[in-house]
Structures are given as C-alpha cells and as structure tokens.
Amino acid sequence: MTIITNWTKKMSASFRKSVFTFSHDLASTGLFTDSALIKLIEKHPDELTDVCTMGPASDTRYPNKLRTGDFRDSTAEELFQAAKTGKVWINLRKAMNVHPEYSLVLDQMYSGIAKNTGKKPFNANGGILITSPVAKTPYHFDKTETILWHVRGPKRIFFYPIEEKFISDESYEQAVTNMLEDDLPYDPSFDEDATFIDLAEGQAVSWPLSAPHRVDNHGFCVSVTTEFSSKESALKNAAMIANATLREKFGVSPSWTKQSPINRLSKSILGIALKKTKLAVSSQHADYVTFKVDTMAAGSVVDVEPYERNF
C-alpha cells in the first residue's frame, strides 16, 4: 500500500530544511475511525497513555500548558467521547509501534520517506493524538526530527523562526535535560513573525529540526505524530546537554548559536561523554496529576488535589 500520495523532487530537497506539506492516505487504512480508535484506547498500555487538558490561557509565559489527568476510571468509549466533545487531549504514545496493525502502516510511511529522499530515517516512533475541538498544543519544540500526519478534523499549526528570540539556547538546554518538558516561554508578539498552515484531512507537514511551533484545533482532530533520530538531532542535543552542564556546574555562558562547527562537534562529544558517565546536569521533575476524567462534568474535567503520577 502506498501511504504518501504526492511527493515531489522539490519536497526531497526541502526535507528537514524547511516547512512543507504533502498528502497521505492514512484514512483508507481504517485504523482511525471512531470504532477503531476506541478499540485502540482500550488495549493501549496505561503507561504509554497521556490524557491531558489545557492550563490557563492567561499564563503569560506558558499559556495552555498541558495538565496531566487520571483516566483509569473511564472506559475507552468514555475517554474517546471526552476528547470528541470535551476539553481532553489524548496521546497514545508509540501506538504506531506497539500494535502490529499500526506498526505495519508506520513501516509503509517511512519506507515511502526513505524511497523519496534516499535518507532513510531510523528509530522511528509514532504516537496517535486524539484531541478536543478546543485543544491548543503549547508553544514548544521537538528534540527529534518530527512529522505530523493529519487524519481527521481542522487544525492550524504555527511555525516560528529558529532564532535566539524564539528559542534561546538556555531554553533549549532546560528542555533537553528534562524528559517531561519541551515547552518554551511564549510571547504573543512572536506571532508577528510566525507562519501558519491550516492542515486539511489527509495532509502531513514536515519542518526543520527544533523549529518552535504551536497548534490550535478548530474542531475534533485525529493525527499521527512521528519522530526519528538523526545524526544532526543527536549531536545537537548532546552539545546542548554539555552546554547546560557547563552553565549550571561551572557558571559559564556557552552559546550554540554563536559556536563554530568545530566547537559544536567538540561540545557534542563532551555531551555524549557526560551522559555516559552520568555527570550531565538533569532537571527532571515528577509528573503530577491535577484532574480526573468524568464525562458527566463540564468539559469532562474534574480538578483534584495534585499527586504524582504512578500509572
């Protein structure tokens, strides 16, 4: 089966270098209908399932920051309906890897990428996002090479320049040393320099490594988000880990953006060594549950006293 339907030579030249869209036929697999997604939610492991809602839009630096929810008292159908009609955002992490029928499709997706670009990605992971009509994904960046394959509903995605103003070295360092966080501080004035794409069903969008972006749903949406490691992402992240360690432990102010290619490579080697020796700085924090899913409540969200996630 051919998943990618309209790839061009221009897209091959632009892959991982600029923002562009292409078409796909994931809908024809039958794996993203209401009934198929409910069955998927039911069998997907709890530890790979994130059910969230949005924090306050009034937060001046981190608007709409995602909050973690407890979904264990809800059936798969109730969770799906909470996303379809409430204020709930579901991420079935690695769903495209864990389940054989989805894994087969992921292989077809990336064999198409490899065939068209001649640059076969590796370690591809794929999650499935089932998200509320009012969902907003906060301003953030991805630590790996990422493609969003949109399947159902209207969605707008905003992209911002990869510049110090929009993604500072220090913000990148803080995120890359924290397994749970990839959010960036946001300012509404950033939108003056943003470009946006209104994704239609059956469209995918690819963008350069670490490009800041945010997403607004304009209706109930289903998407597949895939990521893979590349030499560039591995080296950049290792260099940022080295810089974060130097900044925190030795009080220096290193800069990725101002470093030469040779200096970047040396920092990457240092970062890899620091990780192996466990000397790298870490800013990991616990994931706290702040609400539970209840389809009888407004937005299917009921606030609870925060407690550390243990499921």
N, C-alpha and C positions, 0 to 999 in steps of 0.2 A: 504493500500500500504506500502511495506517495502522500506524505503529510504536507510538505511545502509545495505550494502550487504556482508561485510566480517569481522565483528567484532570478536575478539578472546578474550580468558581469559587473555592473556598477555596484550592486549590493556586495558582491565578493570583495571589491576594492574598498568598500566602506566598512566592512565588518570589523567591529571593535574599535573603529576610529571615529565614527560619527553616528548620530541618531538617524535611524530609518525604519520604515515598516515594510513588512512583507505579508503575504497571505498564507494561510494554512487551512487544513481540513480536519481539524480535531473533532469537530462536532459530528462528523459522519461515523466516528468510531462507536457511538452510542454510549460512551463512558461518562458523559457529562449531562445526562438527562436528570430530572428530579429523582426518579426511582433509582438510577444507578448511583447517584451521589449519596442518597440515604443509605443504600447498602454499603457503600464505601465508608461512610462515617461510622456505621455500626461495627465494622470489622477492623477499623484502623486502630493501632495501639494508642492508649491514652497518653503515654509518654511522648508520642510524636504528634499529639493534637494540641493546638493552641486555640482557645476560644477567648476572644478579646472584645472590648468595647473601647470607644474613644474617650480620652480625658477631656478636660475643658478646652474649648477653642480660645478662651481668654488668656491661657498661659502665654505670656509674652515671648518666651524663648523656645518653648517646646509645645506648640498648640496641637491638640488632638493626639497627644501621646497615648499609645495603646496601653490599656489596663488588662491584666490577666483575670480570667474568670474560671469558676468551678462549674463544670458541665456534667459531673458524674451522676447527678440525679435525673438527668434528662435523657429521653430516648433519642435515637438517631433522627427520627422524624421530627421530634420537637426541636432539636438543635438546628436542623435544616430550616424549619419554619421560623425560628428565631433569627436566622440570617436573612431569610427571604423577606420578612415583614417587620423585623425589629431593628435593634441597633447593635447587632452582633456580627463579628468578623471572625471567620474560621480559617485556620491554616492547617492543612493536613500535610505536615512536613514529611518529605521523602515518599509521599504516596505513589509517585511515579516509579519508585524503585522497589518498594516493599511488596506490591501486589503484582503478580505475574502479568495479568492482562494490561495493566498500565505500564509496566516495565517494557513490554514488547513495543508499545507505542513510543515510549521515550527513546528506545534504540532506533526506531524509524525516524524520529525527529532529528536526532543527532547524526545519524548516517547521512541524512539529507544535508545537514550543515557541512559535514566533512566532505561530501561529494562536491558541493558547490564552492567551497572555499579552499580545499586542499590543505586545510589546517585542522586536523581532527582534534576536537576538544577531549579532555579526559576527566575522569571523576565526576561525570555529570550527575547532578541530583535534581529532582523535580518535586515541587510541592503543589498542592491544589488549594486555591483561595476561593472560598465561598463567602461572599461579603454583602452586607446590608446595603439597601438603596441609599442610605445616608452615610456610608462609611467613608472615612478620609484616612489615607495612609500618611503618617507624618513625614516631614522633611528629613531625608536620610540619604545614605549611600550604601552600596553593596560592596562587601570585601572581596568578592569574586566576580568573574565575568557572568553577566546575567542577561537573560532574555525573558520577556513577558509575553506569553501566548494567550491572547484574549479569546474566550469562547462564547460567553453569553453576557448581554446587557451593555449599557452605555457607560463608558469610563473615560475620564480625561487625565492625562499624565503630563506633569510639568517637569521640564529639564532646565538645569541651571549650569552656568559655565564652571569648568574645573579650574577655579582660581581661588587664591587665598581668601578673598572676600566671602566666598560662598562655602568653601570647605577648607578651613585653616589646617595647617599641619598639626597643631595641638589638638584640634577636634578629631582629626583622623586618628592620631595616636591614642586618644582616650577610647575611641570606639574599637580599634583593632586589638587593644589589650583587654577588652571586655567581651565575653562570649554572648552576653544577652543584649548588648546595645549597639545600634548603628545609627541612632538618631543624631541629627546635627542641630545646633542652635539656628533658629529661623528669624528672619526679619521680613515683614510684609514688603519692604522696599525692594527685596530681592526680585519680586515679580516683574519689576521693570525690565529686567534682563533675561527673563525666562522665555522659553518657547514651549508651546503645549501641543499635544496631539490628542484628538478625540478618537479613541480606538473603537472601531466597529467590530462586531462579531466576526470572527474568522481572520482577524489581523494580529500580527505579532510585532513587537517593537524591540530593537536591539540598540544598545548605547555603549559609549566608551567606558572603560573601567573607572570606577569611583566617581562617576558623574552624579552630582546631587540631584534628587528628584522627589516629588511627592505626587499623590494620586487622590483624585476626587471621584467617587462614584456618582453617577446621575441616575441610577436605578440598581436593582439587584444584579450582581455580577458574579460570574464564574471565570476564573483564569488559571492558567498553569504558569508557575514561575520556575524557571530552570537556571541552574548555576553550574559553573565548572571552573576548576583551577587552571591557570595558565602560568607560564614562566614569568610573565610580567606581573601578574597579581601576587604570586608567591614572593618574588623579590621585593616588590613594593611594600607588602605587608611586613616582611622581615625587617626591612630598613626602618619602617615606622616603629616597630617594636624596639629596635635598637635606639632610635631617637627618643622614644618615650622613656626608656630606661636611663639614658644619659641625662634627660631633662629632670627626672624625679630623683635619681640617686646621686647625681653629680652637679646639679644646678646649672648645667649648660643649656643653651637655647639652639639646638640644631634645626636645620631647615631643609626639608626635602625639596621644596620648590626652587631653592637657590643653589642646591648642590649640583656638581658636575656629574656626568655619567659614571666616572671612575669612583667618585665619592659615594654615589648611590650604591654601586656594586659592593664597595667595601662595607658600607652600613648593612647591606643585605646579608653578607657573610657573617658579620658580627651578630646580627639579629638571630640568624639560624643557630649560631653557637650559644647565644644566651638562652634560647628556648631549650636546647638540648641539655644544658647544664642547670636549667630551672632557675637561672638568675634574672630572667626577664621580669620586668615590673608587671604586675597584674592588678587590674581594678575591678575584678569580678564582684558582683553583688547578688544577693538572693533574689529570686523571683517571687513577688508577693501577690497573692490572690486578693482582689478587692471587691469582687462581686460574684454572684452566682446566677446562673441562667434559670429563669422562670417565665414560661410563655404566658402566664396569666398577668404578669406585671407589665407596666409601660415599657416598651422597647425590649421586653424580655430580660431586663436587667434589674437585679436587686442588690444594692450595696451591702457589704458585710465588713466586719472588723478585719483588717488586713492580717493575713497569716501566710507563712512561707509555703510555697507550692511543694507538695510531696507526692504528686501523682504524674 
